[in-house]
Amino acid sequence: MRLLSRLRIEVLIFLILLACYAYFPPRWADWNQNSRLNLTLAIVDDRSFQIDRFVANTGDYAKYNGHYYSDKAPGTSFLAVPVYAAIRPVLHTSAVQNAIERLSSSAAFGETLREDGSGLVREKIYVALVLMIVTFVTVAIPAAALGALLYRFLEIFALSAGWRAVIALLYGLATPAFPYAGAFVGHQQVAVLMFGAWFIAWLIGERRLTQRWSVLAGLLLGWTVITEYPAALIVAAIGLYLLAVLPDRRWIIGAALAGMPPLALMMAYNFAIFGTVMPVGYKYSELWQAEHQSGFMSLAGPNGEAFWGITFGVHRGLFFLAPVLLAGIAGFVAWWRRGTYRRELAVCAWAVGSFLLFNGSSVMWSGGFGVGPRYLVPMLPFVAVGLGGFIAVWGARPWARMALILAGAWSLFNVWAQTIGGQSFPQYQPNPLLDYSLPELAAGNVARNLGMALDLGGWMSLAPLALVVAVGLALLFFLTKRAHQKGLKVAPAGSPVAAP
């Protein structure tokens, strides 16, 4: 009964998050996403790494020996190849082509276009449909599953089902995890890959999984590295953690070997293009050369402007955008004082500290178009774990609950406003919320969404999602309340449990 109840809650968390992630398709005309999608299209359609035929839709490209290539880490593009290859025949059927034709005349979608744009051209709709599908499969579904994994992992703090569900939803919907769970970029993908590998390692250490699962953890970590190169900082910490918890440390060799195929794939890709196994795509980028050549690949050393900008700055500050994460940082201190699971605390603290230091050393810290500091997204689930420490120690205190309510409400409002206000993520405005997102929302310019497929425009297009989420939250409240009443607590006996 306990297992069934827990699974019901986890499935519901997954479905709520997935509904929100999938409801807003990836933004059109986004260079970052298009660069990655171009490589996927080129591999499947042209059997080539050259994106010459698609390069007009992006400025994020490398030019080498007269041909154009994506300058991004290839992991995201590679992961989408089998998905696009599988759906491509279906997309060319008459039924789908007729549906594309109908969408090209949709009034609700037409209202979201620039007046000076090319309009709803069939080819653009086809590419947008491919982008939406591969993002749904390779980003949104795994990101929603991460919410359920986080809910399960928070057992270590002996929290009630209600509190764990609150943390999972705050992470998934009130932090930059939300906008990037619906974008075809690597940030949220590597968050899933790394947390998944760490979760497996933790289960091995808890003797809930056999050591053979370390091979899967190694594979996930290997794919992480070829998806976002800076994630190697956190990958190293998880690898050391896996080594520490393995009963037979010889299994670390199996994990390391499992991580080799993705790395070999990346090296073969780079060698085929640039004649070197090293990831040198940015070296041949035609744009942003001054930034890429500053220091070591844009790393010029720690500087105060970057640190302030990615933490408390109005433009891209993580803790201005989602101050609820400050409770996660405070939770690390509370976690240390509890004196339990300190190896897990070390992984979380390293994930946060190393990424803050890395991105605080880059001249490209603002990240261009984005919601908050997008380069920090991979570390966010590790901050969210810290929320468990905060609640475990202070959750029963009125001041702590009030702080969480206020910070959580602002985080939810700010993140959603910047995510769905307008047809692109905020650009270079000094204050994205006031200078861009809220004016767009006030004008009824809501990001393209599935409600518009029903010819619902503006704010009314959000009504179907609001209904689905309201029903989901009501069911989740019922299930967590019943779990609490039945004493459904899966943490070690004798541990204190904070009731929601």
Buried (B, 14 or more C-beta within 10 A) or exposed (E): EEEEBBEBBBEBBBBBBBBBBBBBBBBBBBBBBBBBBBBBBBBBEEEBBBBBEBBEBBBBBBBBEEBBBBBBBBBBBBBBBBBBEEBEEEBEEEEBEEBBEEBBEBEBBBBBBEEEEEEBEEEBBBBBBBBBBBBBBBBBBBBBBBBBBBBBBBBBBBBBBBBBBBBBBBBBBBBBBBBBBBBBBBBBBBBBBBBBBBBBBBBBBEEEBEBEBBBBBBBBBBBBBBBBBBBBBBBBBBBBBBBBBBEEEEBBEBBBEBBEEBBEBBBEBBEEBBEEBEBBBBBBBEEBEEBBBBEEBBBBEEBEEBBBBBBBBBBBBBBBBBBBBBBBBBBBEBBBEBEBBEEBBBBBBBBBEBBBEBBBBBBBBBBBBBBBBBBBBBBBBBBBBBBBBBBBBBBEEEEBBEBBEEBBEBBBEBBBBBBBBBBBBBEEEEBBBEBBBBEBBEEEBBBBBBBBBBEBBBEBBBEBBEEBBEEBBEBBEEBBBBBBEEEBBBBEEEBEBBEB
